[in-house]
Amino acid sequence: MTLAAGHYVRSLPFPCAMVHHMKCILKTLAAFCAAAAFSTSADASIVIGGTRVVYNEGAREVSVQLDNNGDLPSLVQSWIDAGNLDSSPEDSDAPFVLTPPIARVNAHSGQALRIAFTGATQPLPHDHESVFWLNVLDIPPEPTAAPGSNKNFIQLAFRSRIKLFYRPKGLPGTANDAPDALQWKQGRTDKGALAIVASNPTPYHVSMIAVNAVYGQKSTDLAPQGYMLAPGEQHAFELPKDSGIAPSSVNFSAINDFGGHIQRTKPIAQ
């Protein structure tokens, strides 16, 4: 279940005041909401120091800092995947080794993750970036109750997932200039609906957190969940069926290498 961009929650078995201590698993949002009354907190304690990782070709390794902002220690499991949201450490096929894969991080303390490129079975492209994902699973300590207490507990594990860009040497331009190079024109989706078509002629991924079609003093959000435009990709953002007129421009916000927002307004070609 998605909590926010890049954050997910995984429910763990928890003890219930029932015969044989039956294991209860939260499988639906309704079950989660009903059970949340037993929990005092549903916040992740482990924070990743950054919103993305850039691994430059030839680097020996890169480090990612984790900090535990909570009042209790956490067990952290980390792995890298090649784009499968349902991946696990056991089936990850990303060409990286990450150490330590499991670590205890004490309250108000930190832990550095070291990532090293091992070489891919199939060579990665040299003319543009490749994207992978760093996963960090925050497993809090098992809750305990006072002797004789009938209090129930829910134990939640929080998974954070951020992008890891493998960047070959010698790419033209810079990643931070890529949003300005995007090309926008009127077009149609595969189903024939009116759309604004974005093209990325650069070798860098452009992660957009907002794309708005501008109609004079008004605007319409075309990508509520954001969108990452890959190198060389074209993507059609469908316009509302009741828009009536074509938008005059597009306003979008992208994220740079440092996690900052780049906001631009661009005209739309006919």
Wavefront OBJ file of the C-alpha trace (Angstrom):
o trace
v 0.000 0.000 0.000
v 1.484 3.330 -1.025
v 1.710 5.977 1.704
v 3.433 8.710 -0.267
v 5.753 9.092 -3.216
v 8.483 6.524 -2.809
v 7.187 5.163 0.508
v 5.334 1.911 1.112
v 4.152 0.061 4.160
v 4.454 -3.660 4.722
v 2.443 -5.244 7.515
v 4.123 -7.839 9.702
v 2.432 -10.565 11.750
v 1.342 -9.232 15.140
v 0.122 -10.984 18.297
v -3.600 -10.916 19.081
v -5.304 -11.626 22.404
v -6.834 -14.817 21.063
v -6.431 -18.560 21.592
v -3.156 -19.832 20.114
v -2.109 -16.234 19.342
v -3.388 -16.330 15.761
v -1.329 -14.385 13.228
v -3.328 -11.568 11.712
v -2.284 -10.102 8.347
v -3.502 -6.747 7.068
v -4.427 -7.206 3.418
v -6.794 -4.359 2.628
v -7.044 -0.673 3.345
v -10.198 -1.266 5.392
v -8.362 -3.765 7.564
v -5.489 -1.328 7.975
v -7.762 1.517 9.034
v -9.603 -0.663 11.525
v -6.391 -2.009 13.004
v -4.695 1.378 13.134
v -6.622 2.128 16.304
v -4.282 -0.260 18.111
v -1.149 1.567 16.981
v 0.332 4.685 18.513
v 2.514 5.604 15.528
v 2.748 4.863 11.812
v 5.784 6.937 10.909
v 9.003 5.634 9.415
v 12.034 6.312 11.604
v 14.717 5.716 8.984
v 15.361 8.639 6.638
v 17.461 8.416 3.474
v 19.880 11.301 3.011
v 18.792 12.314 -0.488
v 16.042 11.786 -3.041
v 18.188 10.019 -5.648
v 21.589 8.416 -6.098
v 23.899 9.129 -9.043
v 26.542 6.520 -9.801
v 29.090 7.875 -12.277
v 30.806 5.318 -14.486
v 34.249 4.478 -13.167
v 33.471 5.350 -9.558
v 34.770 2.833 -7.029
v 31.635 3.210 -4.912
v 29.074 5.739 -3.699
v 27.705 6.155 -0.191
v 24.167 6.818 0.956
v 23.512 7.999 4.500
v 20.647 6.600 6.564
v 19.544 8.310 9.783
v 17.269 6.988 12.495
v 15.203 9.927 13.727
v 13.123 7.750 16.020
v 13.465 6.957 19.714
v 13.940 3.208 19.183
v 16.471 1.150 17.212
v 15.465 -0.179 13.804
v 16.562 -3.131 11.725
v 17.237 -1.981 8.162
v 17.314 -4.199 5.093
v 18.483 -2.647 1.817
v 18.682 -3.845 -1.785
v 18.698 -2.537 -5.358
v 16.276 -3.574 -8.098
v 16.047 -2.944 -11.826
v 12.517 -1.537 -11.804
v 10.316 -4.267 -10.350
v 8.255 -2.754 -7.532
v 7.601 -6.232 -6.124
v 11.268 -7.215 -6.013
v 12.903 -8.645 -2.914
v 16.567 -8.948 -1.884
v 16.491 -12.593 -2.960
v 15.469 -11.970 -6.581
v 17.213 -8.659 -7.254
v 19.175 -8.714 -10.507
v 20.671 -5.216 -10.443
v 24.435 -5.066 -11.222
v 25.372 -3.586 -7.859
v 26.526 -4.871 -4.499
v 25.302 -3.025 -1.419
v 26.865 -3.233 2.053
v 25.696 -3.764 4.658
v 22.521 -5.389 3.314
v 21.159 -5.670 6.863
v 22.055 -3.387 9.741
v 20.795 -2.308 13.141
v 20.549 1.471 13.374
v 20.241 2.785 16.901
v 17.936 5.646 17.832
v 19.242 9.072 16.781
v 22.158 7.404 15.031
v 23.132 6.723 11.426
v 24.440 4.131 9.014
v 26.226 4.557 5.689
v 25.311 2.251 2.803
v 28.084 1.608 0.299
v 27.084 0.831 -3.288
v 29.552 -0.626 -5.806
v 28.953 -1.441 -9.474
v 29.751 -5.080 -10.262
v 29.263 -5.049 -14.015
v 26.096 -6.106 -15.800
v 25.506 -9.451 -17.497
v 24.345 -7.447 -20.488
v 26.453 -4.298 -20.973
v 24.646 -1.123 -19.985
v 24.143 1.566 -22.652
v 27.016 4.011 -23.040
v 25.018 6.751 -24.766
v 22.464 7.418 -22.021
v 21.690 6.851 -18.341
v 20.244 3.647 -16.895
v 17.887 3.757 -13.923
v 17.706 1.379 -10.960
v 16.018 1.648 -7.547
v 17.424 1.638 -4.025
v 15.083 0.019 -1.489
v 15.347 0.585 2.269
v 13.070 -1.459 4.542
v 12.706 -0.041 8.059
v 11.714 -2.783 10.525
v 10.979 -1.428 14.036
v 11.518 -3.541 17.159
v 8.711 -5.892 18.169
v 6.331 -4.119 20.562
v 5.867 -5.536 24.034
v 3.091 -5.174 26.585
v 3.229 -5.128 30.340
v 2.576 -8.504 32.030
v -1.153 -9.169 32.234
v -1.992 -6.510 29.678
v -4.524 -7.315 26.959
v -3.266 -4.532 24.725
v -2.932 -5.415 21.044
v -0.125 -4.233 18.801
v 0.490 -3.738 15.117
v 4.029 -3.959 13.797
v 4.636 -2.123 10.523
v 7.689 -2.178 8.277
v 8.186 0.876 6.054
v 9.853 0.608 2.671
v 11.396 3.646 0.998
v 12.407 3.464 -2.659
v 14.505 6.053 -4.504
v 16.046 6.164 -7.961
v 19.643 5.211 -8.662
v 20.997 6.563 -11.958
v 24.010 4.891 -13.558
v 25.623 7.664 -15.615
v 28.176 6.765 -18.320
v 31.192 8.948 -18.995
v 31.173 11.533 -21.741
v 27.450 12.218 -22.019
v 26.725 15.575 -23.696
v 25.225 18.365 -21.615
v 24.265 17.975 -17.982
v 21.378 16.324 -16.175
v 20.366 19.609 -14.586
v 19.998 21.225 -18.033
v 17.875 18.381 -19.409
v 14.473 19.837 -18.331
v 15.133 22.933 -20.463
v 15.795 20.737 -23.495
v 12.402 18.995 -23.410
v 10.254 19.602 -26.479
v 6.485 20.087 -26.233
v 3.907 19.923 -29.025
v 0.232 19.257 -29.611
v -0.597 15.671 -30.503
v -2.731 12.683 -29.666
v -2.552 9.606 -27.492
v -2.524 6.078 -28.940
v -6.304 6.074 -28.525
v -6.709 9.316 -30.471
v -7.373 11.673 -27.562
v -5.989 15.216 -27.712
v -2.745 15.516 -25.811
v 0.450 17.426 -25.182
v 3.403 15.341 -26.342
v 6.703 15.707 -24.482
v 9.959 14.569 -26.100
v 13.262 14.067 -24.319
v 16.192 14.405 -26.758
v 18.783 14.222 -23.962
v 20.672 11.210 -22.543
v 19.297 11.946 -19.060
v 16.102 10.978 -17.253
v 13.823 13.892 -16.369
v 11.678 13.279 -13.290
v 8.665 15.586 -13.311
v 6.510 15.980 -10.227
v 3.970 18.247 -11.938
v 2.834 18.863 -15.529
v 0.170 21.544 -16.051
v -1.524 22.642 -19.251
v -1.965 26.421 -19.132
v -5.138 28.039 -20.460
v -4.709 31.775 -19.965
v -4.978 32.331 -16.209
v -6.036 28.728 -15.508
v -4.166 25.449 -15.587
v -4.970 21.734 -15.525
v -2.840 19.056 -13.898
v -1.986 16.386 -16.484
v 0.190 14.155 -14.296
v -1.132 13.897 -10.715
v 1.358 11.119 -9.941
v 4.254 12.774 -11.755
v 6.155 11.192 -14.631
v 9.761 10.236 -15.419
v 10.638 10.857 -19.072
v 13.425 8.496 -20.126
v 16.201 9.425 -22.584
v 14.827 9.524 -26.128
v 11.255 8.929 -24.930
v 8.073 10.591 -26.134
v 5.034 10.668 -23.890
v 1.532 11.985 -24.555
v -0.184 13.721 -21.632
v -3.902 13.485 -22.346
v -5.890 16.720 -22.202
v -9.299 16.915 -20.479
v -12.129 16.090 -22.889
v -13.996 19.230 -21.873
v -11.039 21.608 -22.241
v -12.590 23.162 -25.353
v -9.475 25.030 -26.488
v -5.851 24.066 -26.897
v -3.516 25.150 -24.084
v -1.102 27.961 -24.862
v 1.804 26.603 -22.830
v 2.867 23.939 -20.354
v 4.179 24.528 -16.853
v 6.159 21.703 -15.281
v 8.383 21.057 -12.288
v 11.318 18.623 -12.444
v 13.784 17.374 -9.833
v 17.510 17.930 -10.293
v 20.470 15.844 -9.069
v 20.392 17.588 -5.705
v 16.701 17.028 -5.041
v 15.803 20.634 -5.845
v 12.850 21.626 -8.008
v 13.299 23.175 -11.468
v 10.117 24.945 -12.589
v 9.689 25.953 -16.220
v 6.977 27.277 -18.523
v 7.354 26.337 -22.188
v 5.315 27.105 -25.322
v 3.518 24.258 -27.089
v 4.295 23.809 -30.769
v 1.404 23.228 -33.155
l 1 2 3 4 5 6 7 8 9 10 11 12 13 14 15 16 17 18 19 20 21 22 23 24 25 26 27 28 29 30 31 32 33 34 35 36 37 38 39 40 41 42 43 44 45 46 47 48 49 50 51 52 53 54 55 56 57 58 59 60 61 62 63 64 65 66 67 68 69 70 71 72 73 74 75 76 77 78 79 80 81 82 83 84 85 86 87 88 89 90 91 92 93 94 95 96 97 98 99 100 101 102 103 104 105 106 107 108 109 110 111 112 113 114 115 116 117 118 119 120 121 122 123 124 125 126 127 128 129 130 131 132 133 134 135 136 137 138 139 140 141 142 143 144 145 146 147 148 149 150 151 152 153 154 155 156 157 158 159 160 161 162 163 164 165 166 167 168 169 170 171 172 173 174 175 176 177 178 179 180 181 182 183 184 185 186 187 188 189 190 191 192 193 194 195 196 197 198 199 200 201 202 203 204 205 206 207 208 209 210 211 212 213 214 215 216 217 218 219 220 221 222 223 224 225 226 227 228 229 230 231 232 233 234 235 236 237 238 239 240 241 242 243 244 245 246 247 248 249 250 251 252 253 254 255 256 257 258 259 260 261 262 263 264 265 266 267 268 269 270
